[in-house]
Amino acid sequence: MMDRNVDMGRGSGVYALAVMTAGYQTPQFIVLAAAATLVIVILLVLAWTSYAHRGNLIKSLNEKSRLERDLQAILERIVRREPLGAILRRIVESLAEACPGAVPLLVLRGDGGLEIFSHPALTGDRYAAMARSKIPDNAGMKWWRDLCRQAGQFADSSPILEIHSGDREMVGVLGLLFPAPVPVHPARNLLLDSFCGVAAAAIENARLYERLAHQARHDVLTGLPNRLRFDNRLRDCLGAAEETGQRLAVFYLDLDRFKYINDSYGHRIGDLFLREVSRRLSGALHEGAMLARIGGDEFTVLLEYGADKASAAAQGSRMHEALSTPILLEGHELTAGVSIGISLFPDHGTTSSTLQKNADAAMYRAKAAGTGRTEFFSTSWGTALVTGQTIRKALDDNEFELFYQPHFTPDGLPRGMEALPRLRCGGGGYLEPGEFAAAVQQSGLALPVAVWTLRGACSQLRQWLDEGVPQTRISIKVTAAGMASAGFAQTVASVLAEMKLPPDLLELEITESAVVQNLAEFATQMRNLRATGVRLTIDDFGTGFSSFAELQTLPICALKIDPALITGISGGGRSLTIESIVAMGKNLGVSVVAEGVETEHQLAVVRESGCDFVQGPLFSKPVNAREARRFLSPENYFAGTNPKEADETIYS
């Protein structure tokens, strides 16, 4: 053991240092030092790489977040139904921000050509040249790519994608145009595809709302404006007319025999018929007139600015003429006249509702006077709205009056009367049954009105007989409500007894459609009525689809042909429909009456077909009791025929 106090001396220190220096120079130390240095360098590289990657990741996430925000903002614009152009321009702007160096271009098929949405770099002559381009029928992707190249010298490798609508129709393209060739970049193509989808969604959404808006304002079947659009247009025109002092005309149109066509040939033919009628009426309009379909077989027309009575009448004549030629559909020759009512601004009203209501009333008056007619509204008719209260007051105050339309033989000899109720209104005018029928039905007063008509007709017939006129038969129409009433047969018998009238002088008419819908119930009631001695007639026959077997079960005495069938007579000298009805009547052993005869040609056809009696404006419109009395004088009634023989033969 060495003593601590021993002085080692200078030589010992030098030796120790030499020993340490020699250790650093060993291969092991050098290897360790190099390894340590390498590790440090690697750590530094990894740290730097991590930092750089983190920065790129953050940048990428920020760009992704911005794109997502852009897409979200565009979708919100679509939901808010902003203008399509603004949305598509925003798509182009977002693409330009996301792809520096590229020129975004969006081109759509438009109604008037191409619609172009592009980066501001695409302007001037090249832009105008693209906009003037016409799309060929067989335009493929090559055509669209060539079109995009017209915008400038862009590389063929520029990605361009098709934009498709919801039904897979190609509506345009969206591209990123590069001035030099670029490699395929999946992320860029995915981005372009995303914006293509958003553009397609915006276009489809805009088209959907356009279709919905169009359907809200137009009739689906004919494409004509509907009631809503007509009313809005009329209101706008009224506002302008009040400022300028211009005149307007409002027309209401109702086809005269569409129900027969629809029922006889089916709804598909009926729809085709309505489309053709709409086309013809549209072609007959004066410049500036608007035609609308407001439902079923009803149309309205607005004649704007300067429409006086003469020009309105001329417009009505043109529409009548447009429908005068038969319409050929799948081998069927179809015709339909039209009844037209007209009201004028400011003569017949100053508001949309008043003008339309008055034109509607005029149309009903035209239809009641015959078919294929035009009638102008008259303030003498009164403008009060007919309600149930109006009908009740009219019954209480005796404001109804009976008019009479005579029946004739085909040779023109009067052979009976039909009693028709009219409602008195202000100014000495009258409302036709069509103008108050709805109020009668809705108020539940159909039976009281029928009883009033029955009593009034029988009373008038009693008066005529007391005055010495030959015995004549009088007929009245009975509603479904009247026929369904349990005590109606007893009421009829009671009135006849009170007036001391032979029951066979009274004839009750019930429509074919009402009978068909209530056959079991009405058959019993009709037998009860026939038991009283009155005669029964099926009115408006030929459109209700009753069968021969059904008619055989009913105690009827006559068939009255629907006026629409008479109006439909055109060309030629025969009507197979009327001939078949006459043949059915003969097989049933009943008379056949042609109602609604207006022209000599129609008379010739029904006479040739074998109809027993005729009725219509050609002979006489409905007249009051005093004028009807003239038809019943012996010289007119018998015209040289023995009265007893006439009474026994013409009503057999």
Secondary structure, 3 states (H helix, E strand, C coil): CCCCCCCCCHHHHHHHHHHHHHHHCCHHHHHHHHHHHHHHHHHHHHHHHHHHHHHHHHHHHHHHHHHHHHHHHHHHHHHCCCCHHHHHHHHHHHHHHHCCCCEEEEEEEECCEEEEEECCCCCHHHHHHHHCCCCCCCCCHHHHHHHHHCCCCCCCCCCEEEEECCCCCEEEEEEEECCCCCCCCHHHHHHHHHHHHHHHHHHHHHHHHHHHHHHHHECCCCCCECHHHHHHHHHHHHHHHHHHCCCEEEEEEEECCHHHHHHHHCHHHHHHHHHHHHHHHHHCCCCCCEEEEEECCEEEEEECCCCCHHHHHHHHHHHHHHCCCCEEECCEEECCCEEEEEEEECCCCCCHHHHHHHHHHHHHHHHHCCCCCEEECCHHHCCCCCCHHHHHHHHHCCCEEEEEEEEECCCCCEEEEEEEEEEECHHHCEECHHHHHHHHHHHCCHHHHHHHHHHHHHHHHHHHHHCCCCCCCEEEECCHHHHHCCCHHHHHHHHHHHHCCCHHHEEEEEEHHHHHHCHHHHHHHHHHHHHCCCEEEEEEECCCCCCHHHHHCCCCCEEEECHHHHHCCCCCCCCHHHHHHHHHHHHHCCEEEEECCCCHHHHHHHHHHCCCEEECCCCCCCECHHHHHHHCCHHHHHCCCCHHHHHHHCCC
